[in-house]
Amino acid sequence: GVVAVTGRFGRGDPVAILGPDRARLGQGLSRYTAAEAGRIRGIRTGEIESVLGYPGRAALIHRDDMAL
């Protein structure tokens, strides 16, 4: 899961995917803004609606929108 969010980005923007050692693993298109991603990091999918006020997507970056 997501443990940290840095920088500014919007929905659909390309973002880097970093490992625990901060090495770049790949990139993908974000399904959330940076502010939204920061608010939902570390929570379960079922809790997203209570945090954001609307039903969320299951993944911050869908596998179809990811390049490793």
mmCIF file of the N, C-alpha and C atoms, coordinates in Angstrom:
data_MODEL
# 
_entry.id   MODEL 
# 
loop_
_atom_site.group_PDB 
_atom_site.id 
_atom_site.type_symbol 
_atom_site.label_atom_id 
_atom_site.label_alt_id 
_atom_site.label_comp_id 
_atom_site.label_asym_id 
_atom_site.label_entity_id 
_atom_site.label_seq_id 
_atom_site.pdbx_PDB_ins_code 
_atom_site.Cartn_x 
_atom_site.Cartn_y 
_atom_site.Cartn_z 
_atom_site.occupancy 
_atom_site.B_iso_or_equiv 
_atom_site.pdbx_formal_charge 
_atom_site.auth_seq_id 
_atom_site.auth_comp_id 
_atom_site.auth_asym_id 
_atom_site.auth_atom_id 
_atom_site.pdbx_PDB_model_num 
ATOM 1   N N  . GLY A 1 1  ? 0.808   -1.181 0.000   1.00 0.00 ? 1  GLY A N  1 
ATOM 2   C CA . GLY A 1 1  ? 0.000   0.000  0.000   1.00 0.00 ? 1  GLY A CA 1 
ATOM 3   C C  . GLY A 1 1  ? 0.859   1.257  0.000   1.00 0.00 ? 1  GLY A C  1 
ATOM 4   N N  . VAL A 1 2  ? 0.204   2.359  -0.072  1.00 0.00 ? 2  VAL A N  1 
ATOM 5   C CA . VAL A 1 2  ? 0.872   3.661  -0.101  1.00 0.00 ? 2  VAL A CA 1 
ATOM 6   C C  . VAL A 1 2  ? 1.271   4.050  1.316   1.00 0.00 ? 2  VAL A C  1 
ATOM 7   N N  . VAL A 1 3  ? 2.542   4.386  1.490   1.00 0.00 ? 3  VAL A N  1 
ATOM 8   C CA . VAL A 1 3  ? 3.026   4.800  2.811   1.00 0.00 ? 3  VAL A CA 1 
ATOM 9   C C  . VAL A 1 3  ? 3.415   6.269  2.850   1.00 0.00 ? 3  VAL A C  1 
ATOM 10  N N  . ALA A 1 4  ? 3.623   6.895  1.691   1.00 0.00 ? 4  ALA A N  1 
ATOM 11  C CA . ALA A 1 4  ? 3.990   8.311  1.653   1.00 0.00 ? 4  ALA A CA 1 
ATOM 12  C C  . ALA A 1 4  ? 3.579   8.908  0.314   1.00 0.00 ? 4  ALA A C  1 
ATOM 13  N N  . VAL A 1 5  ? 3.271   10.200 0.344   1.00 0.00 ? 5  VAL A N  1 
ATOM 14  C CA . VAL A 1 5  ? 2.918   10.943 -0.866  1.00 0.00 ? 5  VAL A CA 1 
ATOM 15  C C  . VAL A 1 5  ? 3.692   12.256 -0.823  1.00 0.00 ? 5  VAL A C  1 
ATOM 16  N N  . THR A 1 6  ? 4.423   12.553 -1.899  1.00 0.00 ? 6  THR A N  1 
ATOM 17  C CA . THR A 1 6  ? 5.171   13.809 -1.961  1.00 0.00 ? 6  THR A CA 1 
ATOM 18  C C  . THR A 1 6  ? 4.902   14.496 -3.294  1.00 0.00 ? 6  THR A C  1 
ATOM 19  N N  . GLY A 1 7  ? 5.070   15.787 -3.322  1.00 0.00 ? 7  GLY A N  1 
ATOM 20  C CA . GLY A 1 7  ? 4.902   16.544 -4.556  1.00 0.00 ? 7  GLY A CA 1 
ATOM 21  C C  . GLY A 1 7  ? 3.461   16.926 -4.809  1.00 0.00 ? 7  GLY A C  1 
ATOM 22  N N  . ARG A 1 8  ? 3.266   17.573 -5.948  1.00 0.00 ? 8  ARG A N  1 
ATOM 23  C CA . ARG A 1 8  ? 1.941   18.011 -6.379  1.00 0.00 ? 8  ARG A CA 1 
ATOM 24  C C  . ARG A 1 8  ? 1.595   17.302 -7.678  1.00 0.00 ? 8  ARG A C  1 
ATOM 25  N N  . PHE A 1 9  ? 0.395   16.762 -7.737  1.00 0.00 ? 9  PHE A N  1 
ATOM 26  C CA . PHE A 1 9  ? -0.078  16.131 -8.963  1.00 0.00 ? 9  PHE A CA 1 
ATOM 27  C C  . PHE A 1 9  ? -1.598  16.080 -8.933  1.00 0.00 ? 9  PHE A C  1 
ATOM 28  N N  . GLY A 1 10 ? -2.169  15.976 -10.111 1.00 0.00 ? 10 GLY A N  1 
ATOM 29  C CA . GLY A 1 10 ? -3.616  15.879 -10.252 1.00 0.00 ? 10 GLY A CA 1 
ATOM 30  C C  . GLY A 1 10 ? -4.012  14.497 -10.722 1.00 0.00 ? 10 GLY A C  1 
ATOM 31  N N  . ARG A 1 11 ? -5.312  14.276 -10.815 1.00 0.00 ? 11 ARG A N  1 
ATOM 32  C CA . ARG A 1 11 ? -5.795  12.999 -11.350 1.00 0.00 ? 11 ARG A CA 1 
ATOM 33  C C  . ARG A 1 11 ? -5.320  12.862 -12.785 1.00 0.00 ? 11 ARG A C  1 
ATOM 34  N N  . GLY A 1 12 ? -4.812  11.682 -13.110 1.00 0.00 ? 12 GLY A N  1 
ATOM 35  C CA . GLY A 1 12 ? -4.345  11.419 -14.461 1.00 0.00 ? 12 GLY A CA 1 
ATOM 36  C C  . GLY A 1 12 ? -2.906  11.812 -14.723 1.00 0.00 ? 12 GLY A C  1 
ATOM 37  N N  . ASP A 1 13 ? -2.276  12.467 -13.762 1.00 0.00 ? 13 ASP A N  1 
ATOM 38  C CA . ASP A 1 13 ? -0.871  12.860 -13.933 1.00 0.00 ? 13 ASP A CA 1 
ATOM 39  C C  . ASP A 1 13 ? 0.057   11.666 -13.719 1.00 0.00 ? 13 ASP A C  1 
ATOM 40  N N  . PRO A 1 14 ? 1.183   11.626 -14.436 1.00 0.00 ? 14 PRO A N  1 
ATOM 41  C CA . PRO A 1 14 ? 2.166   10.566 -14.193 1.00 0.00 ? 14 PRO A CA 1 
ATOM 42  C C  . PRO A 1 14 ? 2.897   10.818 -12.874 1.00 0.00 ? 14 PRO A C  1 
ATOM 43  N N  . VAL A 1 15 ? 3.062   9.761  -12.090 1.00 0.00 ? 15 VAL A N  1 
ATOM 44  C CA . VAL A 1 15 ? 3.770   9.849  -10.813 1.00 0.00 ? 15 VAL A CA 1 
ATOM 45  C C  . VAL A 1 15 ? 4.780   8.708  -10.713 1.00 0.00 ? 15 VAL A C  1 
ATOM 46  N N  . ALA A 1 16 ? 5.852   8.946  -9.985  1.00 0.00 ? 16 ALA A N  1 
ATOM 47  C CA . ALA A 1 16 ? 6.877   7.922  -9.771  1.00 0.00 ? 16 ALA A CA 1 
ATOM 48  C C  . ALA A 1 16 ? 6.420   6.963  -8.680  1.00 0.00 ? 16 ALA A C  1 
ATOM 49  N N  . ILE A 1 17 ? 6.788   5.701  -8.836  1.00 0.00 ? 17 ILE A N  1 
ATOM 50  C CA . ILE A 1 17 ? 6.542   4.675  -7.822  1.00 0.00 ? 17 ILE A CA 1 
ATOM 51  C C  . ILE A 1 17 ? 7.897   4.331  -7.232  1.00 0.00 ? 17 ILE A C  1 
ATOM 52  N N  . LEU A 1 18 ? 8.047   4.578  -5.929  1.00 0.00 ? 18 LEU A N  1 
ATOM 53  C CA . LEU A 1 18 ? 9.327   4.354  -5.255  1.00 0.00 ? 18 LEU A CA 1 
ATOM 54  C C  . LEU A 1 18 ? 9.225   3.206  -4.270  1.00 0.00 ? 18 LEU A C  1 
ATOM 55  N N  . GLY A 1 19 ? 10.324  2.466  -4.123  1.00 0.00 ? 19 GLY A N  1 
ATOM 56  C CA . GLY A 1 19 ? 10.396  1.395  -3.142  1.00 0.00 ? 19 GLY A CA 1 
ATOM 57  C C  . GLY A 1 19 ? 10.757  1.937  -1.773  1.00 0.00 ? 19 GLY A C  1 
ATOM 58  N N  . PRO A 1 20 ? 10.837  1.056  -0.774  1.00 0.00 ? 20 PRO A N  1 
ATOM 59  C CA . PRO A 1 20 ? 11.167  1.476  0.592   1.00 0.00 ? 20 PRO A CA 1 
ATOM 60  C C  . PRO A 1 20 ? 12.510  2.193  0.693   1.00 0.00 ? 20 PRO A C  1 
ATOM 61  N N  . ASP A 1 21 ? 13.427  1.862  -0.213  1.00 0.00 ? 21 ASP A N  1 
ATOM 62  C CA . ASP A 1 21 ? 14.745  2.510  -0.215  1.00 0.00 ? 21 ASP A CA 1 
ATOM 63  C C  . ASP A 1 21 ? 14.759  3.766  -1.096  1.00 0.00 ? 21 ASP A C  1 
ATOM 64  N N  . ARG A 1 22 ? 13.571  4.190  -1.552  1.00 0.00 ? 22 ARG A N  1 
ATOM 65  C CA . ARG A 1 22 ? 13.366  5.360  -2.407  1.00 0.00 ? 22 ARG A CA 1 
ATOM 66  C C  . ARG A 1 22 ? 13.912  5.176  -3.826  1.00 0.00 ? 22 ARG A C  1 
ATOM 67  N N  . ALA A 1 23 ? 14.275  3.940  -4.190  1.00 0.00 ? 23 ALA A N  1 
ATOM 68  C CA . ALA A 1 23 ? 14.686  3.649  -5.567  1.00 0.00 ? 23 ALA A CA 1 
ATOM 69  C C  . ALA A 1 23 ? 13.434  3.637  -6.454  1.00 0.00 ? 23 ALA A C  1 
ATOM 70  N N  . ARG A 1 24 ? 13.561  4.183  -7.641  1.00 0.00 ? 24 ARG A N  1 
ATOM 71  C CA . ARG A 1 24 ? 12.423  4.246  -8.567  1.00 0.00 ? 24 ARG A CA 1 
ATOM 72  C C  . ARG A 1 24 ? 12.121  2.855  -9.117  1.00 0.00 ? 24 ARG A C  1 
ATOM 73  N N  . LEU A 1 25 ? 10.884  2.402  -8.930  1.00 0.00 ? 25 LEU A N  1 
ATOM 74  C CA . LEU A 1 25 ? 10.455  1.100  -9.419  1.00 0.00 ? 25 LEU A CA 1 
ATOM 75  C C  . LEU A 1 25 ? 9.694   1.204  -10.732 1.00 0.00 ? 25 LEU A C  1 
ATOM 76  N N  . GLY A 1 26 ? 9.091   2.348  -10.969 1.00 0.00 ? 26 GLY A N  1 
ATOM 77  C CA . GLY A 1 26 ? 8.301   2.549  -12.175 1.00 0.00 ? 26 GLY A CA 1 
ATOM 78  C C  . GLY A 1 26 ? 7.531   3.843  -12.088 1.00 0.00 ? 26 GLY A C  1 
ATOM 79  N N  . GLN A 1 27 ? 6.501   3.948  -12.936 1.00 0.00 ? 27 GLN A N  1 
ATOM 80  C CA . GLN A 1 27 ? 5.632   5.115  -12.884 1.00 0.00 ? 27 GLN A CA 1 
ATOM 81  C C  . GLN A 1 27 ? 4.245   4.704  -13.327 1.00 0.00 ? 27 GLN A C  1 
ATOM 82  N N  . GLY A 1 28 ? 3.283   5.557  -13.010 1.00 0.00 ? 28 GLY A N  1 
ATOM 83  C CA . GLY A 1 28 ? 1.909   5.276  -13.385 1.00 0.00 ? 28 GLY A CA 1 
ATOM 84  C C  . GLY A 1 28 ? 1.080   6.537  -13.351 1.00 0.00 ? 28 GLY A C  1 
ATOM 85  N N  . LEU A 1 29 ? -0.162  6.414  -13.806 1.00 0.00 ? 29 LEU A N  1 
ATOM 86  C CA . LEU A 1 29 ? -1.082  7.540  -13.819 1.00 0.00 ? 29 LEU A CA 1 
ATOM 87  C C  . LEU A 1 29 ? -1.921  7.499  -12.547 1.00 0.00 ? 29 LEU A C  1 
ATOM 88  N N  . SER A 1 30 ? -1.910  8.593  -11.815 1.00 0.00 ? 30 SER A N  1 
ATOM 89  C CA . SER A 1 30 ? -2.614  8.658  -10.539 1.00 0.00 ? 30 SER A CA 1 
ATOM 90  C C  . SER A 1 30 ? -4.119  8.761  -10.738 1.00 0.00 ? 30 SER A C  1 
ATOM 91  N N  . ARG A 1 31 ? -4.867  8.061  -9.909  1.00 0.00 ? 31 ARG A N  1 
ATOM 92  C CA . ARG A 1 31 ? -6.321  8.138  -9.934  1.00 0.00 ? 31 ARG A CA 1 
ATOM 93  C C  . ARG A 1 31 ? -6.844  9.136  -8.905  1.00 0.00 ? 31 ARG A C  1 
ATOM 94  N N  . TYR A 1 32 ? -5.930  9.763  -8.166  1.00 0.00 ? 32 TYR A N  1 
ATOM 95  C CA . TYR A 1 32 ? -6.281  10.751 -7.148  1.00 0.00 ? 32 TYR A CA 1 
ATOM 96  C C  . TYR A 1 32 ? -5.353  11.952 -7.270  1.00 0.00 ? 32 TYR A C  1 
ATOM 97  N N  . THR A 1 33 ? -5.754  13.083 -6.713  1.00 0.00 ? 33 THR A N  1 
ATOM 98  C CA . THR A 1 33 ? -4.855  14.229 -6.606  1.00 0.00 ? 33 THR A CA 1 
ATOM 99  C C  . THR A 1 33 ? -3.863  13.959 -5.477  1.00 0.00 ? 33 THR A C  1 
ATOM 100 N N  . ALA A 1 34 ? -2.813  14.747 -5.401  1.00 0.00 ? 34 ALA A N  1 
ATOM 101 C CA . ALA A 1 34 ? -1.832  14.588 -4.319  1.00 0.00 ? 34 ALA A CA 1 
ATOM 102 C C  . ALA A 1 34 ? -2.495  14.785 -2.960  1.00 0.00 ? 34 ALA A C  1 
ATOM 103 N N  . ALA A 1 35 ? -3.376  15.770 -2.849  1.00 0.00 ? 35 ALA A N  1 
ATOM 104 C CA . ALA A 1 35 ? -4.058  16.025 -1.573  1.00 0.00 ? 35 ALA A CA 1 
ATOM 105 C C  . ALA A 1 35 ? -4.922  14.839 -1.164  1.00 0.00 ? 35 ALA A C  1 
ATOM 106 N N  . GLU A 1 36 ? -5.677  14.284 -2.117  1.00 0.00 ? 36 GLU A N  1 
ATOM 107 C CA . GLU A 1 36 ? -6.513  13.117 -1.819  1.00 0.00 ? 36 GLU A CA 1 
ATOM 108 C C  . GLU A 1 36 ? -5.651  11.919 -1.445  1.00 0.00 ? 36 GLU A C  1 
ATOM 109 N N  . ALA A 1 37 ? -4.591  11.690 -2.201  1.00 0.00 ? 37 ALA A N  1 
ATOM 110 C CA . ALA A 1 37 ? -3.707  10.551 -1.931  1.00 0.00 ? 37 ALA A CA 1 
ATOM 111 C C  . ALA A 1 37 ? -3.096  10.655 -0.540  1.00 0.00 ? 37 ALA A C  1 
ATOM 112 N N  . GLY A 1 38 ? -2.712  11.860 -0.148  1.00 0.00 ? 38 GLY A N  1 
ATOM 113 C CA . GLY A 1 38 ? -2.162  12.055 1.185   1.00 0.00 ? 38 GLY A CA 1 
ATOM 114 C C  . GLY A 1 38 ? -3.160  11.740 2.276   1.00 0.00 ? 38 GLY A C  1 
ATOM 115 N N  . ARG A 1 39 ? -4.421  12.060 2.043   1.00 0.00 ? 39 ARG A N  1 
ATOM 116 C CA . ARG A 1 39 ? -5.460  11.802 3.044   1.00 0.00 ? 39 ARG A CA 1 
ATOM 117 C C  . ARG A 1 39 ? -5.794  10.327 3.171   1.00 0.00 ? 39 ARG A C  1 
ATOM 118 N N  . ILE A 1 40 ? -5.657  9.550  2.084   1.00 0.00 ? 40 ILE A N  1 
ATOM 119 C CA . ILE A 1 40 ? -6.058  8.140  2.139   1.00 0.00 ? 40 ILE A CA 1 
ATOM 120 C C  . ILE A 1 40 ? -4.885  7.169  2.256   1.00 0.00 ? 40 ILE A C  1 
ATOM 121 N N  . ARG A 1 41 ? -3.669  7.681  2.309   1.00 0.00 ? 41 ARG A N  1 
ATOM 122 C CA . ARG A 1 41 ? -2.526  6.762  2.417   1.00 0.00 ? 41 ARG A CA 1 
ATOM 123 C C  . ARG A 1 41 ? -2.647  5.953  3.701   1.00 0.00 ? 41 ARG A C  1 
ATOM 124 N N  . GLY A 1 42 ? -2.360  4.669  3.584   1.00 0.00 ? 42 GLY A N  1 
ATOM 125 C CA . GLY A 1 42 ? -2.367  3.790  4.747   1.00 0.00 ? 42 GLY A CA 1 
ATOM 126 C C  . GLY A 1 42 ? -3.726  3.291  5.199   1.00 0.00 ? 42 GLY A C  1 
ATOM 127 N N  . ILE A 1 43 ? -4.810  3.667  4.509   1.00 0.00 ? 43 ILE A N  1 
ATOM 128 C CA . ILE A 1 43 ? -6.125  3.173  4.924   1.00 0.00 ? 43 ILE A CA 1 
ATOM 129 C C  . ILE A 1 43 ? -6.626  2.122  3.941   1.00 0.00 ? 43 ILE A C  1 
ATOM 130 N N  . ARG A 1 44 ? -7.640  1.392  4.360   1.00 0.00 ? 44 ARG A N  1 
ATOM 131 C CA . ARG A 1 44 ? -8.229  0.356  3.508   1.00 0.00 ? 44 ARG A CA 1 
ATOM 132 C C  . ARG A 1 44 ? -9.216  0.981  2.520   1.00 0.00 ? 44 ARG A C  1 
ATOM 133 N N  . THR A 1 45 ? -9.406  0.301  1.391   1.00 0.00 ? 45 THR A N  1 
ATOM 134 C CA . THR A 1 45 ? -10.292 0.792  0.342   1.00 0.00 ? 45 THR A CA 1 
ATOM 135 C C  . THR A 1 45 ? -11.684 1.103  0.884   1.00 0.00 ? 45 THR A C  1 
ATOM 136 N N  . GLY A 1 46 ? -12.198 0.253  1.753   1.00 0.00 ? 46 GLY A N  1 
ATOM 137 C CA . GLY A 1 46 ? -13.533 0.449  2.311   1.00 0.00 ? 46 GLY A CA 1 
ATOM 138 C C  . GLY A 1 46 ? -13.673 1.695  3.168   1.00 0.00 ? 46 GLY A C  1 
ATOM 139 N N  . GLU A 1 47 ? -12.573 2.288  3.574   1.00 0.00 ? 47 GLU A N  1 
ATOM 140 C CA . GLU A 1 47 ? -12.598 3.488  4.411   1.00 0.00 ? 47 GLU A CA 1 
ATOM 141 C C  . GLU A 1 47 ? -12.497 4.787  3.600   1.00 0.00 ? 47 GLU A C  1 
ATOM 142 N N  . ILE A 1 48 ? -12.222 4.683  2.313   1.00 0.00 ? 48 ILE A N  1 
ATOM 143 C CA . ILE A 1 48 ? -11.994 5.871  1.488   1.00 0.00 ? 48 ILE A CA 1 
ATOM 144 C C  . ILE A 1 48 ? -13.203 6.799  1.485   1.00 0.00 ? 48 ILE A C  1 
ATOM 145 N N  . GLU A 1 49 ? -14.401 6.252  1.363   1.00 0.00 ? 49 GLU A N  1 
ATOM 146 C CA . GLU A 1 49 ? -15.595 7.097  1.303   1.00 0.00 ? 49 GLU A CA 1 
ATOM 147 C C  . GLU A 1 49 ? -15.758 7.928  2.573   1.00 0.00 ? 49 GLU A C  1 
ATOM 148 N N  . SER A 1 50 ? -15.482 7.349  3.725   1.00 0.00 ? 50 SER A N  1 
ATOM 149 C CA . SER A 1 50 ? -15.634 8.110  4.970   1.00 0.00 ? 50 SER A CA 1 
ATOM 150 C C  . SER A 1 50 ? -14.579 9.213  5.090   1.00 0.00 ? 50 SER A C  1 
ATOM 151 N N  . VAL A 1 51 ? -13.424 9.035  4.461   1.00 0.00 ? 51 VAL A N  1 
ATOM 152 C CA . VAL A 1 51 ? -12.362 10.045 4.514   1.00 0.00 ? 51 VAL A CA 1 
ATOM 153 C C  . VAL A 1 51 ? -12.577 11.138 3.466   1.00 0.00 ? 51 VAL A C  1 
ATOM 154 N N  . LEU A 1 52 ? -12.878 10.740 2.235   1.00 0.00 ? 52 LEU A N  1 
ATOM 155 C CA . LEU A 1 52 ? -12.997 11.705 1.139   1.00 0.00 ? 52 LEU A CA 1 
ATOM 156 C C  . LEU A 1 52 ? -14.420 12.210 0.907   1.00 0.00 ? 52 LEU A C  1 
ATOM 157 N N  . GLY A 1 53 ? -15.410 11.464 1.392   1.00 0.00 ? 53 GLY A N  1 
ATOM 158 C CA . GLY A 1 53 ? -16.793 11.875 1.187   1.00 0.00 ? 53 GLY A CA 1 
ATOM 159 C C  . GLY A 1 53 ? -17.423 11.331 -0.077  1.00 0.00 ? 53 GLY A C  1 
ATOM 160 N N  . TYR A 1 54 ? -16.711 10.495 -0.798  1.00 0.00 ? 54 TYR A N  1 
ATOM 161 C CA . TYR A 1 54 ? -17.256 9.831  -1.979  1.00 0.00 ? 54 TYR A CA 1 
ATOM 162 C C  . TYR A 1 54 ? -16.557 8.485  -2.138  1.00 0.00 ? 54 TYR A C  1 
ATOM 163 N N  . PRO A 1 55 ? -17.227 7.521  -2.800  1.00 0.00 ? 55 PRO A N  1 
ATOM 164 C CA . PRO A 1 55 ? -16.599 6.208  -2.977  1.00 0.00 ? 55 PRO A CA 1 
ATOM 165 C C  . PRO A 1 55 ? -15.329 6.340  -3.815  1.00 0.00 ? 55 PRO A C  1 
ATOM 166 N N  . GLY A 1 56 ? -14.264 5.772  -3.346  1.00 0.00 ? 56 GLY A N  1 
ATOM 167 C CA . GLY A 1 56 ? -12.992 5.884  -4.046  1.00 0.00 ? 56 GLY A CA 1 
ATOM 168 C C  . GLY A 1 56 ? -12.741 4.738  -4.999  1.00 0.00 ? 56 GLY A C  1 
ATOM 169 N N  . ARG A 1 57 ? -11.639 4.838  -5.665  1.00 0.00 ? 57 ARG A N  1 
ATOM 170 C CA . ARG A 1 57 ? -11.189 3.774  -6.553  1.00 0.00 ? 57 ARG A CA 1 
ATOM 171 C C  . ARG A 1 57 ? -10.350 2.800  -5.741  1.00 0.00 ? 57 ARG A C  1 
ATOM 172 N N  . ALA A 1 58 ? -10.268 1.573  -6.188  1.00 0.00 ? 58 ALA A N  1 
ATOM 173 C CA . ALA A 1 58 ? -9.574  0.541  -5.417  1.00 0.00 ? 58 ALA A CA 1 
ATOM 174 C C  . ALA A 1 58 ? -8.064  0.745  -5.363  1.00 0.00 ? 58 ALA A C  1 
ATOM 175 N N  . ALA A 1 59 ? -7.492  1.410  -6.353  1.00 0.00 ? 59 ALA A N  1 
ATOM 176 C CA . ALA A 1 59 ? -6.033  1.560  -6.391  1.00 0.00 ? 59 ALA A CA 1 
ATOM 177 C C  . ALA A 1 59 ? -5.655  3.003  -6.717  1.00 0.00 ? 59 ALA A C  1 
ATOM 178 N N  . LEU A 1 60 ? -4.594  3.470  -6.110  1.00 0.00 ? 60 LEU A N  1 
ATOM 179 C CA . LEU A 1 60 ? -4.068  4.804  -6.425  1.00 0.00 ? 60 LEU A CA 1 
ATOM 180 C C  . LEU A 1 60 ? -3.583  4.833  -7.874  1.00 0.00 ? 60 LEU A C  1 
ATOM 181 N N  . ILE A 1 61 ? -2.918  3.756  -8.285  1.00 0.00 ? 61 ILE A N  1 
ATOM 182 C CA . ILE A 1 61 ? -2.484  3.585  -9.677  1.00 0.00 ? 61 ILE A CA 1 
ATOM 183 C C  . ILE A 1 61 ? -2.938  2.200  -10.120 1.00 0.00 ? 61 ILE A C  1 
ATOM 184 N N  . HIS A 1 62 ? -3.805  2.143  -11.107 1.00 0.00 ? 62 HIS A N  1 
ATOM 185 C CA . HIS A 1 62 ? -4.277  0.852  -11.605 1.00 0.00 ? 62 HIS A CA 1 
ATOM 186 C C  . HIS A 1 62 ? -3.163  0.181  -12.408 1.00 0.00 ? 62 HIS A C  1 
ATOM 187 N N  . ARG A 1 63 ? -3.099  -1.121 -12.344 1.00 0.00 ? 63 ARG A N  1 
ATOM 188 C CA . ARG A 1 63 ? -2.033  -1.859 -13.043 1.00 0.00 ? 63 ARG A CA 1 
ATOM 189 C C  . ARG A 1 63 ? -2.032  -1.610 -14.548 1.00 0.00 ? 63 ARG A C  1 
ATOM 190 N N  . ASP A 1 64 ? -3.193  -1.312 -15.128 1.00 0.00 ? 64 ASP A N  1 
ATOM 191 C CA . ASP A 1 64 ? -3.249  -1.013 -16.562 1.00 0.00 ? 64 ASP A CA 1 
ATOM 192 C C  . ASP A 1 64 ? -2.607  0.333  -16.898 1.00 0.00 ? 64 ASP A C  1 
ATOM 193 N N  . ASP A 1 65 ? -2.421  1.172  -15.884 1.00 0.00 ? 65 ASP A N  1 
ATOM 194 C CA . ASP A 1 65 ? -1.839  2.506  -16.068 1.00 0.00 ? 65 ASP A CA 1 
ATOM 195 C C  . ASP A 1 65 ? -0.451  2.602  -15.457 1.00 0.00 ? 65 ASP A C  1 
ATOM 196 N N  . MET A 1 66 ? 0.242   1.470  -15.360 1.00 0.00 ? 66 MET A N  1 
ATOM 197 C CA . MET A 1 66 ? 1.530   1.403  -14.673 1.00 0.00 ? 66 MET A CA 1 
ATOM 198 C C  . MET A 1 66 ? 2.595   0.786  -15.581 1.00 0.00 ? 66 MET A C  1 
ATOM 199 N N  . ALA A 1 67 ? 3.798   1.328  -15.499 1.00 0.00 ? 67 ALA A N  1 
ATOM 200 C CA . ALA A 1 67 ? 4.946   0.756  -16.211 1.00 0.00 ? 67 ALA A CA 1 
ATOM 201 C C  . ALA A 1 67 ? 6.061   0.547  -15.196 1.00 0.00 ? 67 ALA A C  1 
ATOM 202 N N  . LEU A 1 68 ? 6.526   -0.695 -15.087 1.00 0.00 ? 68 LEU A N  1 
ATOM 203 C CA . LEU A 1 68 ? 7.599   -1.014 -14.141 1.00 0.00 ? 68 LEU A CA 1 
ATOM 204 C C  . LEU A 1 68 ? 8.912   -1.203 -14.857 1.00 0.00 ? 68 LEU A C  1 
# 
